[in-house]
Amino acid sequence: MIRKNNDKTNIEDIKTRSQRYDYKIGGSNLTVELEDALFGKINGYEEMLDKPMVDNFVDTVVSAVKKYTTKYNPVPKTITISRSEHKKKEQEPHESKSLLHLQKPVWGMDDVCIDSVSKEQIMAALTIIRNKDKIYGEWGLHKVFKNNRSVVLNFYGPSGTGKSIMAEAIAGYLERDMLAVNYSELESKYVGETPKNISEIFKHAEATGAVIVFDEADSFLGKRLTNVSQSADYGVNVTRSVMLMEIEKYSGVVIFTTNLIKNYDEAFKRRILANVEFKLPDEDARKQIWKTHIPAELPVASDVTPETLAGLYKDISGADIKDMVLYASVACIRDSRSRLGLADFGNAYEYISKRNTYDTDAAGSFEVTTTEITQEEYERQTGGTK
């Protein structure tokens, strides 16, 4: 119940504990956890204090989730609400650490099969990166490109076409570590922490020389701003603006990967050095990928060859081919057969085809614009100057 300060009701043994609320939104489950709900004994019975007010607050949060859920911002599994500054400060270092995990590249340039035009774009960008001192310093191009110290690449195309693997291969080619960040990890559960997380990522990469890779960038750079509340609109804009300012200051390599480039903010498009399209492989490319993914030890029938498989199965990605080999192997084992036949790969292709029904144009096209923030606002959002 709601109790005023002059309420004479005797409340004893006041304590805090977590209170959980479970909801079903569409086909998804959502848990809202209030970390420090107040409980006390009233007339000998333990009750949540100010329960109607708390329930109303949680219902408001859930209503907002229902209203603003999209394909690219799905229903979260858990929302944690904390009113304790002490608890928040204890958890922040753990969150920051998870975003700053450096990876040693395991893929090389020869491990990714892409068309010659896209490969040439990437090699041109790598030439700029490796000869940056000569181009901008010795040859004086720093006078022309005063605000273009970072090298920003954008890889776009269907899922499974090698965008993330190529990003890792580039880090290996440059003999650098990789700092891979997924937007779902970047976006903090605490309101206002995302800009600080972005700033920390760039600081860490600057100190270590790592290549920053933002996966699923369309969910961040192309996040719809229409039909949202004023506060949510402001928060998204600040986050994007901080990203732009960090890119301007950064002297290293940033790679974005996306499926929906047409929904990118124009401000980001202007800062991209190379937009590289990753297409589904043609027959020659599929042949090479099949050769890579069928090891010599795999027991296959005599008619199962890379050439045959490349001709039979079209409109599939490298990731699809890899999974088809796995599914065909599983089918062979389950049937207690000694060799994989074409029928196994045919069944695997049917399975893959069913999962590849998502239309990348289904989300439609919409305009996204980022309004620049002041240096003062940047420092307030990120916790200081860089």
C-alpha positions as a Python dict, from the first residue, in 0.01 Angstrom:
ca = {
    (1, 'M'): (0, 0, 0),
    (2, 'I'): (108, 364, -45),
    (3, 'R'): (203, 512, 291),
    (4, 'K'): (273, 877, 360),
    (5, 'N'): (551, 996, 588),
    (6, 'N'): (299, 1070, 864),
    (7, 'D'): (136, 726, 839),
    (8, 'K'): (105, 588, 1193),
    (9, 'T'): (101, 222, 1080),
    (10, 'N'): (366, 27, 1265),
    (11, 'I'): (619, -117, 1017),
    (12, 'E'): (885, -348, 1157),
    (13, 'D'): (1188, -541, 1033),
    (14, 'I'): (1229, -343, 707),
    (15, 'K'): (1460, -517, 458),
    (16, 'T'): (1536, -527, 86),
    (17, 'R'): (1522, -825, -146),
    (18, 'S'): (1466, -904, -510),
    (19, 'Q'): (1112, -917, -645),
    (20, 'R'): (1050, -1097, -975),
    (21, 'Y'): (775, -1039, -1231),
    (22, 'D'): (723, -1278, -1525),
    (23, 'Y'): (544, -1178, -1845),
    (24, 'K'): (458, -1334, -2179),
    (25, 'I'): (494, -1096, -2476),
    (26, 'G'): (398, -1259, -2805),
    (27, 'G'): (602, -1577, -2816),
    (28, 'S'): (874, -1442, -2584),
    (29, 'N'): (920, -1458, -2208),
    (30, 'L'): (1022, -1144, -2019),
    (31, 'T'): (1141, -1132, -1658),
    (32, 'V'): (1151, -800, -1474),
    (33, 'E'): (1357, -812, -1157),
    (34, 'L'): (1347, -535, -898),
    (35, 'E'): (1675, -580, -713),
    (36, 'D'): (1605, -385, -396),
    (37, 'A'): (1231, -394, -328),
    (38, 'L'): (1143, -285, 26),
    (39, 'F'): (964, -532, 251),
    (40, 'G'): (846, -492, 610),
    (41, 'K'): (626, -660, 869),
    (42, 'I'): (287, -493, 912),
    (43, 'N'): (76, -632, 1191),
    (44, 'G'): (297, -938, 1191),
    (45, 'Y'): (270, -1009, 816),
    (46, 'E'): (548, -937, 570),
    (47, 'E'): (441, -714, 282),
    (48, 'M'): (607, -522, 2),
    (49, 'L'): (598, -153, 93),
    (50, 'D'): (428, 77, -159),
    (51, 'K'): (328, -228, -365),
    (52, 'P'): (68, -52, -587),
    (53, 'M'): (320, 213, -682),
    (54, 'V'): (590, -49, -759),
    (55, 'D'): (348, -266, -960),
    (56, 'N'): (239, 36, -1161),
    (57, 'F'): (601, 126, -1236),
    (58, 'V'): (683, -226, -1355),
    (59, 'D'): (368, -234, -1571),
    (60, 'T'): (480, 92, -1734),
    (61, 'V'): (818, -63, -1818),
    (62, 'V'): (655, -373, -1968),
    (63, 'S'): (411, -160, -2171),
    (64, 'A'): (707, 28, -2319),
    (65, 'V'): (875, -301, -2415),
    (66, 'K'): (557, -417, -2591),
    (67, 'K'): (521, -88, -2776),
    (68, 'Y'): (877, -49, -2900),
    (69, 'T'): (974, -410, -2978),
    (70, 'T'): (1092, -463, -3337),
    (71, 'K'): (1267, -740, -3530),
    (72, 'Y'): (1600, -576, -3456),
    (73, 'N'): (1520, -491, -3095),
    (74, 'P'): (1342, -804, -2973),
    (75, 'V'): (1190, -863, -2631),
    (76, 'P'): (1479, -889, -2380),
    (77, 'K'): (1496, -1197, -2161),
    (78, 'T'): (1551, -997, -1843),
    (79, 'I'): (1519, -635, -1731),
    (80, 'T'): (1684, -556, -1400),
    (81, 'I'): (1577, -246, -1209),
    (82, 'S'): (1803, -121, -933),
    (83, 'R'): (1751, 184, -713),
    (84, 'S'): (2078, 133, -529),
    (85, 'E'): (2381, 335, -643),
    (86, 'H'): (2605, 101, -443),
    (87, 'K'): (2491, -206, -634),
    (88, 'K'): (2522, -25, -964),
    (89, 'K'): (2884, 70, -903),
    (90, 'E'): (2968, -285, -799),
    (91, 'Q'): (2836, -426, -1126),
    (92, 'E'): (2979, -170, -1371),
    (93, 'P'): (3339, -304, -1372),
    (94, 'H'): (3212, -653, -1459),
    (95, 'E'): (3008, -516, -1750),
    (96, 'S'): (3299, -312, -1880),
    (97, 'K'): (3534, -611, -1867),
    (98, 'S'): (3305, -821, -2086),
    (99, 'L'): (3318, -553, -2355),
    (100, 'L'): (3697, -528, -2357),
    (101, 'H'): (3796, -885, -2436),
    (102, 'L'): (4073, -898, -2696),
    (103, 'Q'): (4080, -1193, -2936),
    (104, 'K'): (4369, -1343, -3128),
    (105, 'P'): (4262, -1389, -3493),
    (106, 'V'): (4238, -1752, -3603),
    (107, 'W'): (4118, -1692, -3961),
    (108, 'G'): (4341, -1580, -4247),
    (109, 'M'): (4274, -1394, -4572),
    (110, 'D'): (4277, -1722, -4766),
    (111, 'D'): (4003, -1866, -4546),
    (112, 'V'): (3737, -1630, -4688),
    (113, 'C'): (3608, -1675, -5042),
    (114, 'I'): (3464, -1352, -5188),
    (115, 'D'): (3437, -1206, -5538),
    (116, 'S'): (3731, -1023, -5697),
    (117, 'V'): (3573, -675, -5679),
    (118, 'S'): (3512, -698, -5304),
    (119, 'K'): (3856, -850, -5250),
    (120, 'E'): (4016, -559, -5438),
    (121, 'Q'): (3828, -307, -5222),
    (122, 'I'): (3958, -474, -4907),
    (123, 'M'): (4316, -495, -5033),
    (124, 'A'): (4308, -124, -5127),
    (125, 'A'): (4194, -40, -4774),
    (126, 'L'): (4466, -259, -4626),
    (127, 'T'): (4725, -77, -4839),
    (128, 'I'): (4609, 251, -4686),
    (129, 'I'): (4629, 108, -4336),
    (130, 'R'): (4977, -40, -4380),
    (131, 'N'): (5112, 277, -4544),
    (132, 'K'): (4929, 533, -4334),
    (133, 'D'): (5240, 715, -4214),
    (134, 'K'): (5369, 752, -4569),
    (135, 'I'): (5037, 860, -4720),
    (136, 'Y'): (4927, 1104, -4452),
    (137, 'G'): (5269, 1206, -4323),
    (138, 'E'): (5542, 1192, -4585),
    (139, 'W'): (5306, 1264, -4877),
    (140, 'G'): (5117, 1535, -4685),
    (141, 'L'): (4760, 1407, -4721),
    (142, 'H'): (4696, 1490, -4356),
    (143, 'K'): (4643, 1847, -4482),
    (144, 'V'): (4352, 1725, -4694),
    (145, 'F'): (4204, 1460, -4464),
    (146, 'K'): (4234, 1644, -4134),
    (147, 'N'): (3945, 1460, -3968),
    (148, 'N'): (3993, 1118, -4123),
    (149, 'R'): (4254, 953, -3907),
    (150, 'S'): (4057, 632, -3855),
    (151, 'V'): (3999, 374, -4127),
    (152, 'V'): (3632, 271, -4126),
    (153, 'L'): (3519, -31, -4329),
    (154, 'N'): (3165, -156, -4367),
    (155, 'F'): (3085, -513, -4468),
    (156, 'Y'): (2728, -575, -4578),
    (157, 'G'): (2536, -866, -4722),
    (158, 'P'): (2336, -1178, -4627),
    (159, 'S'): (2418, -1372, -4313),
    (160, 'G'): (2683, -1641, -4344),
    (161, 'T'): (2875, -1482, -4632),
    (162, 'G'): (3196, -1430, -4435),
    (163, 'K'): (3170, -1073, -4303),
    (164, 'S'): (3279, -1148, -3947),
    (165, 'I'): (3545, -1397, -4059),
    (166, 'M'): (3692, -1140, -4300),
    (167, 'A'): (3702, -881, -4021),
    (168, 'E'): (3900, -1126, -3811),
    (169, 'A'): (4125, -1209, -4108),
    (170, 'I'): (4205, -840, -4153),
    (171, 'A'): (4313, -814, -3790),
    (172, 'G'): (4540, -1114, -3849),
    (173, 'Y'): (4678, -964, -4171),
    (174, 'L'): (4765, -644, -3981),
    (175, 'E'): (4912, -852, -3697),
    (176, 'R'): (4676, -699, -3443),
    (177, 'D'): (4429, -828, -3187),
    (178, 'M'): (4056, -793, -3249),
    (179, 'L'): (3802, -629, -3019),
    (180, 'A'): (3466, -770, -3131),
    (181, 'V'): (3153, -605, -2993),
    (182, 'N'): (2793, -713, -3045),
    (183, 'Y'): (2530, -443, -2998),
    (184, 'S'): (2332, -653, -2753),
    (185, 'E'): (2644, -655, -2532),
    (186, 'L'): (2719, -290, -2596),
    (187, 'E'): (2380, -165, -2479),
    (188, 'S'): (2391, -151, -2102),
    (189, 'K'): (2097, -256, -1889),
    (190, 'Y'): (2155, 63, -1691),
    (191, 'V'): (2012, 374, -1853),
    (192, 'G'): (2284, 610, -1977),
    (193, 'E'): (2574, 362, -1967),
    (194, 'T'): (2592, 284, -2340),
    (195, 'P'): (2784, 604, -2434),
    (196, 'K'): (3037, 528, -2158),
    (197, 'N'): (3077, 173, -2287),
    (198, 'I'): (3145, 304, -2638),
    (199, 'S'): (3407, 545, -2507),
    (200, 'E'): (3578, 268, -2311),
    (201, 'I'): (3593, 45, -2618),
    (202, 'F'): (3772, 310, -2824),
    (203, 'K'): (4010, 397, -2541),
    (204, 'H'): (4104, 33, -2496),
    (205, 'A'): (4152, -21, -2870),
    (206, 'E'): (4365, 294, -2897),
    (207, 'A'): (4589, 170, -2616),
    (208, 'T'): (4626, -183, -2754),
    (209, 'G'): (4619, -116, -3130),
    (210, 'A'): (4328, -358, -3171),
    (211, 'V'): (4090, -365, -3466),
    (212, 'I'): (3737, -282, -3347),
    (213, 'V'): (3461, -493, -3501),
    (214, 'F'): (3095, -396, -3443),
    (215, 'D'): (2876, -691, -3546),
    (216, 'E'): (2508, -643, -3632),
    (217, 'A'): (2568, -271, -3675),
    (218, 'D'): (2231, -212, -3845),
    (219, 'S'): (2057, -267, -3510),
    (220, 'F'): (2255, 30, -3379),
    (221, 'L'): (2332, 260, -3672),
    (222, 'G'): (1993, 208, -3832),
    (223, 'K'): (1777, 192, -3524),
    (224, 'R'): (1434, 337, -3601),
    (225, 'L'): (1367, 668, -3428),
    (226, 'T'): (1005, 719, -3529),
    (227, 'N'): (717, 637, -3297),
    (228, 'V'): (930, 632, -2984),
    (229, 'S'): (918, 841, -2673),
    (230, 'Q'): (1109, 1168, -2653),
    (231, 'S'): (1347, 1034, -2388),
    (232, 'A'): (1421, 716, -2583),
    (233, 'D'): (1476, 919, -2901),
    (234, 'Y'): (1720, 1143, -2718),
    (235, 'G'): (1912, 849, -2570),
    (236, 'V'): (1958, 678, -2907),
    (237, 'N'): (2072, 1004, -3065),
    (238, 'V'): (2328, 1069, -2791),
    (239, 'T'): (2467, 716, -2827),
    (240, 'R'): (2508, 754, -3203),
    (241, 'S'): (2660, 1098, -3167),
    (242, 'V'): (2915, 967, -2916),
    (243, 'M'): (3006, 690, -3163),
    (244, 'L'): (3066, 950, -3436),
    (245, 'M'): (3286, 1161, -3209),
    (246, 'E'): (3490, 858, -3103),
    (247, 'I'): (3545, 761, -3468),
    (248, 'E'): (3668, 1113, -3541),
    (249, 'K'): (3927, 1088, -3264),
    (250, 'Y'): (4032, 728, -3323),
    (251, 'S'): (4349, 655, -3521),
    (252, 'G'): (4294, 282, -3580),
    (253, 'V'): (4071, 48, -3777),
    (254, 'V'): (3695, 10, -3726),
    (255, 'I'): (3486, -251, -3907),
    (256, 'F'): (3106, -262, -3911),
    (257, 'T'): (2909, -564, -4033),
    (258, 'T'): (2543, -545, -4128),
    (259, 'N'): (2265, -705, -4328),
    (260, 'L'): (2072, -380, -4394),
    (261, 'I'): (2306, -106, -4515),
    (262, 'K'): (2024, 100, -4668),
    (263, 'N'): (1903, 187, -4317),
    (264, 'Y'): (2235, 339, -4214),
    (265, 'D'): (2257, 692, -4083),
    (266, 'E'): (2394, 924, -4354),
    (267, 'A'): (2643, 1068, -4104),
    (268, 'F'): (2802, 724, -4073),
    (269, 'K'): (2798, 658, -4445),
    (270, 'R'): (3015, 969, -4499),
    (271, 'R'): (3279, 835, -4263),
    (272, 'I'): (3310, 492, -4426),
    (273, 'L'): (3623, 446, -4635),
    (274, 'A'): (3501, 131, -4813),
    (275, 'N'): (3157, -29, -4838),
    (276, 'V'): (3226, -391, -4924),
    (277, 'E'): (2944, -616, -5039),
    (278, 'F'): (2952, -983, -4942),
    (279, 'K'): (2742, -1181, -5188),
    (280, 'L'): (2628, -1539, -5193),
    (281, 'P'): (2906, -1739, -5364),
    (282, 'D'): (2882, -1833, -5732),
    (283, 'E'): (2945, -2190, -5851),
    (284, 'D'): (3324, -2157, -5864),
    (285, 'A'): (3331, -2007, -5518),
    (286, 'R'): (3097, -2275, -5384),
    (287, 'K'): (3332, -2540, -5523),
    (288, 'Q'): (3622, -2391, -5327),
    (289, 'I'): (3414, -2368, -5010),
    (290, 'W'): (3301, -2730, -5041),
    (291, 'K'): (3666, -2835, -5079),
    (292, 'T'): (3752, -2645, -4761),
    (293, 'H'): (3468, -2797, -4557),
    (294, 'I'): (3497, -3160, -4663),
    (295, 'P'): (3806, -3295, -4485),
    (296, 'A'): (3996, -3590, -4628),
    (297, 'E'): (3889, -3805, -4332),
    (298, 'L'): (3517, -3759, -4401),
    (299, 'P'): (3377, -4088, -4549),
    (300, 'V'): (3178, -3982, -4856),
    (301, 'A'): (3046, -4181, -5150),
    (302, 'S'): (3237, -4165, -5479),
    (303, 'D'): (2975, -3938, -5640),
    (304, 'V'): (2997, -3680, -5358),
    (305, 'T'): (3248, -3429, -5495),
    (306, 'P'): (3289, -3051, -5451),
    (307, 'E'): (3209, -3006, -5818),
    (308, 'T'): (2885, -3205, -5793),
    (309, 'L'): (2772, -3036, -5472),
    (310, 'A'): (2851, -2688, -5608),
    (311, 'G'): (2637, -2756, -5914),
    (312, 'L'): (2345, -2907, -5724),
    (313, 'Y'): (2298, -2659, -5442),
    (314, 'K'): (2267, -2288, -5524),
    (315, 'D'): (2179, -1969, -5335),
    (316, 'I'): (2363, -2080, -5021),
    (317, 'S'): (2632, -1912, -4815),
    (318, 'G'): (2962, -2045, -4687),
    (319, 'A'): (2804, -2087, -4344),
    (320, 'D'): (2521, -2287, -4504),
    (321, 'I'): (2774, -2520, -4670),
    (322, 'K'): (2953, -2576, -4342),
    (323, 'D'): (2627, -2663, -4168),
    (324, 'M'): (2518, -2891, -4452),
    (325, 'V'): (2832, -3100, -4403),
    (326, 'L'): (2750, -3130, -4032),
    (327, 'Y'): (2383, -3219, -4086),
    (328, 'A'): (2470, -3477, -4353),
    (329, 'S'): (2725, -3634, -4117),
    (330, 'V'): (2470, -3657, -3837),
    (331, 'A'): (2213, -3821, -4069),
    (332, 'C'): (2470, -4079, -4177),
    (333, 'I'): (2559, -4167, -3817),
    (334, 'R'): (2195, -4191, -3707),
    (335, 'D'): (2122, -4433, -3992),
    (336, 'S'): (2430, -4641, -3901),
    (337, 'R'): (2578, -4604, -4248),
    (338, 'S'): (2948, -4596, -4326),
    (339, 'R'): (2948, -4328, -4598),
    (340, 'L'): (2770, -3999, -4664),
    (341, 'G'): (2570, -4002, -4987),
    (342, 'L'): (2414, -3731, -5202),
    (343, 'A'): (2078, -3798, -5036),
    (344, 'D'): (2225, -3688, -4701),
    (345, 'F'): (2333, -3357, -4851),
    (346, 'G'): (1995, -3320, -5022),
    (347, 'N'): (1815, -3356, -4690),
    (348, 'A'): (2057, -3112, -4532),
    (349, 'Y'): (1987, -2862, -4813),
    (350, 'E'): (1612, -2881, -4748),
    (351, 'Y'): (1673, -2805, -4380),
    (352, 'I'): (1899, -2511, -4465),
    (353, 'S'): (1652, -2373, -4720),
    (354, 'K'): (1373, -2362, -4463),
    (355, 'R'): (1577, -2154, -4220),
    (356, 'N'): (1682, -1908, -4493),
    (357, 'T'): (1337, -1763, -4550),
    (358, 'Y'): (1396, -1423, -4388),
    (359, 'D'): (1352, -1132, -4629),
    (360, 'T'): (1607, -861, -4558),
    (361, 'D'): (1370, -606, -4716),
    (362, 'A'): (1081, -703, -4491),
    (363, 'A'): (1174, -439, -4235),
    (364, 'G'): (1128, -170, -4496),
    (365, 'S'): (1335, 139, -4550),
    (366, 'F'): (1340, 436, -4319),
    (367, 'E'): (1550, 744, -4273),
    (368, 'V'): (1776, 775, -3969),
    (369, 'T'): (1939, 1102, -3874),
    (370, 'T'): (2185, 1174, -3595),
    (371, 'T'): (2198, 1522, -3445),
    (372, 'E'): (2545, 1615, -3318),
    (373, 'I'): (2588, 1686, -2949),
    (374, 'T'): (2817, 1941, -2789),
    (375, 'Q'): (3158, 1862, -2642),
    (376, 'E'): (3013, 1938, -2299),
    (377, 'E'): (2733, 1684, -2350),
    (378, 'Y'): (2984, 1428, -2480),
    (379, 'E'): (3198, 1465, -2165),
    (380, 'R'): (2891, 1436, -1943),
    (381, 'Q'): (2774, 1119, -2119),
    (382, 'T'): (3113, 946, -2131),
    (383, 'G'): (3243, 1055, -1793),
    (384, 'G'): (3524, 1284, -1906),
    (385, 'T'): (3753, 1379, -2192),
    (386, 'K'): (3955, 1127, -2387),
}
